[in-house]
Amino acid sequence: MGTKEHIKEAVETTEDYGTFNEIVLFNDDVNTFDHVIETLVDVCNHSYEQAEQCSILVHYKGKCTVKTGSYDDLKPRCTKLLQAGLSAEIV
């Protein structure tokens, strides 16, 4: 019987997705869960469940990344979050 030998070659690839920034949402003592959830759905195009999970993370951890992307995409979104009374910044 012959023996077949298979050689697997590890190929390392790197892809350049460009520079991505993040909008980080911070906890506050002012806004309700409902307001935060509705704002994330409207501004960041989150599903209700995703927005709810983010609001819980923000409440218990103090902050949460709510959107990633290019700075040009995030800037108007962050501005809308701030206008809605939320505490957020682009990092």
N, CA and C atoms as a LAMMPS dump frame, in Angstrom:
ITEM: TIMESTEP
0
ITEM: NUMBER OF ATOMS
273
ITEM: BOX BOUNDS ff ff ff
-5.0000000000000000e+02 5.0000000000000000e+02
-5.0000000000000000e+02 5.0000000000000000e+02
-5.0000000000000000e+02 5.0000000000000000e+02
ITEM: ATOMS id mol type element x y z
1 1 1 N 0.822 -1.184 0
2 1 2 C 0 0 0
3 1 3 C 0.869 1.252 0
4 2 1 N 0.5 2.18 -0.822
5 2 2 C 1.254 3.414 -0.898
6 2 3 C 0.758 4.42 0.137
7 3 1 N 1.617 5.28 0.524
8 3 2 C 1.277 6.315 1.488
9 3 3 C 1.231 7.652 0.755
10 4 1 N 0.149 8.352 0.982
11 4 2 C 0.035 9.686 0.385
12 4 3 C 0.333 10.718 1.451
13 5 1 N 1.126 11.658 1.102
14 5 2 C 1.478 12.706 2.047
15 5 3 C 0.933 14.03 1.527
16 6 1 N 0.195 14.672 2.374
17 6 2 C -0.36 15.985 2.02
18 6 3 C 0.406 17.045 2.799
19 7 1 N 0.85 18.004 2.104
20 7 2 C 1.562 19.104 2.747
21 7 3 C 0.64 20.318 2.731
22 8 1 N 0.376 20.797 3.923
23 8 2 C -0.43 22.005 4.047
24 8 3 C 0.508 23.174 4.246
25 9 1 N 0.299 24.155 3.453
26 9 2 C 1.137 25.328 3.513
27 9 3 C 0.372 26.451 4.2
28 10 1 N 0.951 26.979 5.229
29 10 2 C 0.327 28.089 5.939
30 10 3 C 0.607 29.372 5.17
31 11 1 N -0.436 30.051 4.82
32 11 2 C -0.306 31.305 4.096
33 11 3 C -0.856 32.403 4.985
34 12 1 N -0.02 33.358 5.247
35 12 2 C -0.433 34.473 6.079
36 12 3 C -0.816 35.635 5.183
37 13 1 N -2.023 36.123 5.374
38 13 2 C -2.463 37.254 4.569
39 13 3 C -2.833 38.408 5.482
40 14 1 N -2.613 39.56 5.006
41 14 2 C -3.049 40.752 5.713
42 14 3 C -3.828 41.593 4.723
43 15 1 N -4.921 42.096 5.193
44 15 2 C -5.741 42.946 4.344
45 15 3 C -5.807 44.328 4.968
46 16 1 N -5.693 45.304 4.139
47 16 2 C -5.769 46.674 4.606
48 16 3 C -7.197 47.166 4.424
49 17 1 N -7.876 47.344 5.528
50 17 2 C -9.25 47.828 5.486
51 17 3 C -9.313 49.334 5.685
52 18 1 N -8.189 49.983 5.68
53 18 2 C -8.18 51.416 5.897
54 18 3 C -8.145 51.717 7.383
55 19 1 N -8.183 52.962 7.707
56 19 2 C -8.159 53.374 9.098
57 19 3 C -9.589 53.496 9.602
58 20 1 N -9.866 52.771 10.662
59 20 2 C -11.191 52.83 11.244
60 20 3 C -11.135 53.501 12.601
61 21 1 N -12.129 54.289 12.857
62 21 2 C -12.296 54.929 14.147
63 21 3 C -13.511 54.314 14.81
64 22 1 N -13.726 54.673 16.066
65 22 2 C -14.863 54.155 16.823
66 22 3 C -15.6 55.294 17.505
67 23 1 N -16.919 55.165 17.593
68 23 2 C -17.685 56.044 18.466
69 23 3 C -17.85 55.295 19.775
70 24 1 N -17.385 55.914 20.852
71 24 2 C -17.526 55.342 22.179
72 24 3 C -18.609 56.128 22.916
73 25 1 N -19.574 55.393 23.431
74 25 2 C -20.672 55.994 24.196
75 25 3 C -20.374 55.816 25.671
76 26 1 N -20.554 56.877 26.447
77 26 2 C -20.256 56.859 27.878
78 26 3 C -21.532 56.915 28.707
79 27 1 N -21.453 56.335 29.892
80 27 2 C -22.58 56.324 30.819
81 27 3 C -22.81 57.727 31.391
82 28 1 N -24.038 58.023 31.691
83 28 2 C -24.388 59.255 32.391
84 28 3 C -25.565 58.958 33.316
85 29 1 N -25.873 59.896 34.149
86 29 2 C -26.977 59.726 35.091
87 29 3 C -28.233 60.461 34.639
88 30 1 N -28.283 60.86 33.383
89 30 2 C -29.364 61.701 32.895
90 30 3 C -30.327 60.947 31.982
91 31 1 N -29.794 60.226 31.012
92 31 2 C -30.625 59.618 29.975
93 31 3 C -31.206 58.272 30.394
94 32 1 N -32.418 58.022 29.934
95 32 2 C -33.08 56.746 30.224
96 32 3 C -32.606 55.689 29.232
97 33 1 N -32.813 54.427 29.594
98 33 2 C -32.476 53.341 28.686
99 33 3 C -33.238 53.501 27.373
100 34 1 N -34.523 53.837 27.47
101 34 2 C -35.344 53.978 26.266
102 34 3 C -34.792 55.047 25.327
103 35 1 N -34.378 56.179 25.884
104 35 2 C -33.833 57.257 25.058
105 35 3 C -32.538 56.812 24.367
106 36 1 N -31.656 56.158 25.117
107 36 2 C -30.389 55.694 24.548
108 36 3 C -30.654 54.679 23.439
109 37 1 N -31.545 53.732 23.7
110 37 2 C -31.862 52.694 22.716
111 37 3 C -32.432 53.309 21.443
112 38 1 N -33.421 54.179 21.59
113 38 2 C -34.041 54.809 20.424
114 38 3 C -33.029 55.628 19.618
115 39 1 N -32.134 56.31 20.324
116 39 2 C -31.128 57.125 19.648
117 39 3 C -30.134 56.251 18.877
118 40 1 N -29.702 55.144 19.481
119 40 2 C -28.776 54.241 18.789
120 40 3 C -29.422 53.603 17.563
121 41 1 N -30.705 53.286 17.66
122 41 2 C -31.416 52.726 16.505
123 41 3 C -31.461 53.76 15.391
124 42 1 N -31.804 54.999 15.725
125 42 2 C -31.938 56.055 14.724
126 42 3 C -30.597 56.494 14.128
127 43 1 N -29.62 56.72 14.972
128 43 2 C -28.364 57.329 14.534
129 43 3 C -27.359 56.297 14.008
130 44 1 N -27.257 55.168 14.693
131 44 2 C -26.221 54.183 14.348
132 44 3 C -26.763 52.997 13.56
133 45 1 N -28.052 53.033 13.244
134 45 2 C -28.699 51.944 12.497
135 45 3 C -28.602 50.596 13.211
136 46 1 N -28.648 50.624 14.54
137 46 2 C -28.644 49.391 15.315
138 46 3 C -30.018 48.73 15.245
139 47 1 N -30.043 47.415 15.413
140 47 2 C -31.325 46.747 15.658
141 47 3 C -31.708 47.096 17.098
142 48 1 N -32.968 46.876 17.448
143 48 2 C -33.392 47.172 18.81
144 48 3 C -32.566 46.36 19.811
145 49 1 N -32.344 45.091 19.504
146 49 2 C -31.604 44.205 20.416
147 49 3 C -30.161 44.67 20.592
148 50 1 N -29.53 45.076 19.492
149 50 2 C -28.153 45.553 19.56
150 50 3 C -28.069 46.828 20.392
151 51 1 N -29.003 47.733 20.176
152 51 2 C -29.017 48.986 20.933
153 51 3 C -29.258 48.726 22.414
154 52 1 N -30.13 47.78 22.712
155 52 2 C -30.412 47.426 24.105
156 52 3 C -29.154 46.851 24.771
157 53 1 N -28.448 45.967 24.072
158 53 2 C -27.222 45.39 24.621
159 53 3 C -26.161 46.458 24.851
160 54 1 N -26.033 47.387 23.921
161 54 2 C -25.064 48.471 24.092
162 54 3 C -25.417 49.34 25.293
163 55 1 N -26.695 49.625 25.47
164 55 2 C -27.103 50.467 26.598
165 55 3 C -26.825 49.77 27.933
166 56 1 N -26.991 48.463 27.967
167 56 2 C -26.689 47.71 29.19
168 56 3 C -25.188 47.713 29.467
169 57 1 N -24.383 47.514 28.412
170 57 2 C -22.927 47.568 28.577
171 57 3 C -22.474 48.936 29.068
172 58 1 N -23.032 49.984 28.488
173 58 2 C -22.674 51.342 28.905
174 58 3 C -23.031 51.548 30.373
175 59 1 N -24.187 51.061 30.772
176 59 2 C -24.646 51.237 32.155
177 59 3 C -23.723 50.537 33.144
178 60 1 N -23.335 49.305 32.845
179 60 2 C -22.558 48.524 33.799
180 60 3 C -21.045 48.667 33.644
181 61 1 N -20.564 48.918 32.433
182 61 2 C -19.124 49.029 32.203
183 61 3 C -18.638 50.472 32.111
184 62 1 N -19.564 51.412 31.93
185 62 2 C -19.187 52.817 31.858
186 62 3 C -19.009 53.348 30.449
187 63 1 N -18.771 52.443 29.49
188 63 2 C -18.617 52.878 28.097
189 63 3 C -18.755 51.667 27.191
190 64 1 N -18.998 51.954 25.905
191 64 2 C -19.154 50.887 24.916
192 64 3 C -18.93 51.484 23.536
193 65 1 N -18.222 50.749 22.685
194 65 2 C -18.083 51.142 21.285
195 65 3 C -19.398 50.836 20.591
196 66 1 N -20.013 51.85 19.996
197 66 2 C -21.323 51.664 19.376
198 66 3 C -21.287 51.691 17.854
199 67 1 N -20.176 52.161 17.278
200 67 2 C -20.076 52.2 15.815
201 67 3 C -18.608 52.315 15.426
202 68 1 N -18.215 51.603 14.391
203 68 2 C -16.868 51.734 13.846
204 68 3 C -16.981 52.105 12.375
205 69 1 N -15.964 52.778 11.878
206 69 2 C -15.967 53.162 10.471
207 69 3 C -14.985 54.277 10.224
208 70 1 N -15.129 54.874 9.074
209 70 2 C -14.242 55.989 8.721
210 70 3 C -14.662 57.222 9.513
211 71 1 N -13.717 58.105 9.706
212 71 2 C -13.999 59.326 10.457
213 71 3 C -15.114 60.135 9.789
214 72 1 N -15.082 60.182 8.458
215 72 2 C -16.096 60.956 7.727
216 72 3 C -17.503 60.408 7.944
217 73 1 N -17.637 59.102 8.123
218 73 2 C -18.941 58.499 8.399
219 73 3 C -19.357 58.713 9.852
220 74 1 N -18.383 58.652 10.768
221 74 2 C -18.696 58.722 12.195
222 74 3 C -18.964 60.132 12.706
223 75 1 N -18.334 61.129 12.103
224 75 2 C -18.457 62.506 12.597
225 75 3 C -19.912 62.977 12.673
226 76 1 N -20.711 62.862 11.611
227 76 2 C -22.102 63.326 11.731
228 76 3 C -22.922 62.465 12.698
229 77 1 N -22.599 61.185 12.798
230 77 2 C -23.322 60.315 13.734
231 77 3 C -23.031 60.723 15.177
232 78 1 N -21.767 60.99 15.456
233 78 2 C -21.39 61.403 16.805
234 78 3 C -22.033 62.749 17.152
235 79 1 N -22.078 63.637 16.195
236 79 2 C -22.728 64.933 16.41
237 79 3 C -24.202 64.745 16.772
238 80 1 N -24.879 63.835 16.083
239 80 2 C -26.293 63.566 16.389
240 80 3 C -26.466 62.955 17.774
241 81 1 N -25.536 62.084 18.162
242 81 2 C -25.603 61.509 19.519
243 81 3 C -25.457 62.607 20.564
244 82 1 N -24.521 63.521 20.332
245 82 2 C -24.297 64.629 21.264
246 82 3 C -25.51 65.557 21.309
247 83 1 N -26.1 65.818 20.148
248 83 2 C -27.287 66.674 20.093
249 83 3 C -28.465 66.035 20.828
250 84 1 N -28.473 64.703 20.89
251 84 2 C -29.544 63.992 21.61
252 84 3 C -29.282 63.931 23.108
253 85 1 N -28.161 64.523 23.529
254 85 2 C -27.867 64.583 24.953
255 85 3 C -27.027 63.43 25.477
256 86 1 N -26.511 62.591 24.582
257 86 2 C -25.675 61.479 25.01
258 86 3 C -24.218 61.924 25.073
259 87 1 N -23.42 61.19 25.838
260 87 2 C -21.989 61.483 25.956
261 87 3 C -21.239 60.505 25.064
262 88 1 N -20.598 61.028 24.019
263 88 2 C -19.9 60.17 23.063
264 88 3 C -18.692 60.911 22.502
265 89 1 N -17.739 60.113 22.036
266 89 2 C -16.583 60.708 21.355
267 89 3 C -16.055 59.71 20.328
268 90 1 N -15.324 60.258 19.358
269 90 2 C -14.692 59.426 18.332
270 90 3 C -13.25 59.18 18.767
271 91 1 N -12.854 57.922 18.761
272 91 2 C -11.464 57.577 19.107
273 91 3 C -10.842 56.815 17.961
